[in-house]
Amino acid sequence: MTSRARTPDPRRPSEADDPWCIDRDLAAELLRPEPWQRLAILGDSVTAGVREPLDGYRDVSFADRLAEALGSTRPGFASINVATPQLTVAEIREQQLPRAMAFAPDAVLVSAGGNDAFHRFDAEQLRSRLAGLLRPLAGSGTVVLTVGLFDLARSGLVPAEHADAMARRFDELDRLTASVTRSLGGIHVDTHHHPLAADPGLYSSDGVHANARGHAVAFASIVQAIIGADVGRRTRS
């Protein structure tokens, strides 16, 4: 996403001149028309905000950036983040869905399935589990936002003997997540196919999680996806 005409400064890379990021005030203004007053955040380490700081970038997760942007323009806004690292989809549903439903959100941000996809999985079973997590939220009138994962398997950070199989599993996870989300009228943020998805510069030194730049890039994609969905709705109406 290019939020405004900017050219990266190779001498001092920073969020302010990164063409794949978005200014926080601009993001808030672009999201201002959304009717959401209560945001719940569910999932694993991705939405929990596990990351590594990076000079020149705000050390704020994409989930917190979204809550910040929404909260800055609407009095009375409230959010909760119940995401917990290392959980599978089934565990997220069991441990987090009741708390999220009790909060009565009008929008939810979810990242789930990454821990399932690190191992072999049955596609139909995972689809069913994703639906079991997302359907109750959508059924309550909540707008469901799901976030894909960057393409770690093709980043060069995964040993070659594991990379191909891992890439296939995570491609399938993204396909399933997008399909279930859209079937429920939600918005899937396709960071898995982002132009920088396989850029090793988006990852922390643990070789798994995004760094502060990765979170900044993901947030810009979230804003773009929401705006794009709104344009699509206006076009169809």
Long-range contacts (C-beta under 8 A, 24 or more apart in sequence): 1-220, 1-221, 1-223, 1-224, 3-27, 3-220, 3-223, 12-56, 13-56, 14-55, 14-56, 14-57, 15-56, 15-57, 15-58, 15-213, 15-216, 16-56, 18-57, 18-213, 18-216, 18-217, 20-195, 20-196, 20-216, 20-217, 20-220, 21-57, 21-213, 21-216, 21-217, 21-219, 21-220, 22-219, 22-220, 22-223, 24-58, 24-65, 24-68, 24-69, 27-65, 27-69, 27-219, 27-220, 27-223, 28-68, 28-69, 28-70, 28-72, 28-73, 29-73, 30-223, 30-227, 31-69, 31-70, 31-73, 31-223, 31-226, 32-73, 32-74, 33-230, 34-70, 34-107, 34-226, 34-230, 35-106, 36-70, 36-74, 36-77, 36-106, 36-107, 36-143, 37-74, 37-76, 37-77, 37-78, 37-106, 38-77, 38-78, 38-79, 38-103, 38-104, 38-105, 38-106, 38-107, 39-66, 39-67, 39-70, 39-77, 39-78, 39-79, 39-80, 39-105, 39-106, 39-107, 39-108, 39-109, 40-79, 40-80, 40-81, 40-82, 40-100, 40-103, 40-105, 40-107, 40-108, 40-109, 40-142, 41-67, 41-79, 41-80, 41-81, 41-82, 41-83, 41-108, 41-109, 41-110, 42-82, 42-83, 42-92, 42-96, 42-97, 42-100, 42-108, 42-109, 42-110, 42-112, 42-133, 43-83, 43-87, 43-92, 43-96, 43-109, 43-110, 43-111, 43-112, 44-83, 44-84, 44-85, 44-86, 44-87, 44-92, 44-111, 44-112, 44-114, 44-115, 45-83, 45-85, 45-86, 45-114, 45-209, 46-83, 46-111, 46-114, 46-147, 46-149, 46-209, 46-210, 47-81, 47-83, 47-109, 47-110, 47-111, 47-147, 48-81, 48-83, 48-84, 48-85, 49-81, 49-83, 49-215, 50-85, 50-204, 50-209, 51-204, 51-209, 51-210, 51-211, 51-212, 51-214, 51-215, 52-204, 52-205, 52-206, 52-209, 52-211, 52-212, 53-211, 53-212, 54-211, 54-212, 54-213, 57-211, 57-212, 57-213, 57-215, 57-216, 58-212, 58-216, 59-212, 60-212, 60-215, 61-215, 62-147, 62-215, 62-216, 62-218, 62-219, 62-222, 63-109, 65-215, 65-216, 65-219, 66-109, 66-219, 66-222, 69-223, 80-105, 83-111, 86-115, 87-112, 87-115, 88-113, 88-115, 88-116, 89-113, 89-116, 89-126, 89-129, 89-130, 89-133, 90-129, 92-133, 93-129, 93-132, 93-133, 97-133, 97-136, 97-137, 100-137, 101-136, 101-137, 101-140, 104-140, 105-137, 105-142, 106-141, 106-142, 106-143, 107-142, 107-143, 107-145, 108-137, 108-142, 108-143, 108-144, 108-145, 109-145, 109-146, 109-147, 109-222, 110-134, 110-137, 110-144, 110-145, 110-146, 110-147, 111-146, 111-147, 111-149, 112-146, 112-177, 113-173, 113-176, 113-177, 114-149, 114-170, 114-173, 116-173, 117-166, 117-169, 117-170, 117-172, 117-173, 118-166, 118-169, 120-169, 121-169, 123-172, 123-176, 126-173, 126-176, 127-176, 127-179, 127-180, 130-176, 130-177, 130-180, 131-180, 131-183, 131-184, 134-180, 134-181, 134-184, 134-186, 135-184, 138-184, 138-185, 138-186, 143-185, 143-186, 143-187, 144-181, 144-184, 144-185, 144-186, 144-187, 145-186, 145-187, 145-188, 145-189, 145-222, 145-225, 145-226, 146-177, 146-178, 146-181, 146-186, 146-187, 146-188, 146-189, 147-188, 147-189, 147-191, 147-218, 147-222, 148-174, 148-177, 148-178, 148-188, 148-189, 148-190, 148-191, 148-192, 148-193, 149-173, 149-174, 149-191, 149-192, 150-191, 150-192, 150-194, 150-196, 150-197, 150-198, 150-202, 150-203, 150-210, 150-214, 150-218, 151-192, 151-193, 151-197, 151-198, 152-198, 152-203, 152-207, 152-208, 154-197, 154-198, 155-198, 155-199, 155-200, 155-202, 155-203, 156-198, 156-200, 157-200, 157-203, 157-207, 158-207, 187-225, 187-226, 187-229, 188-225, 189-218, 189-221, 189-222, 189-225, 190-221, 190-225, 191-217, 191-218, 191-221, 194-221
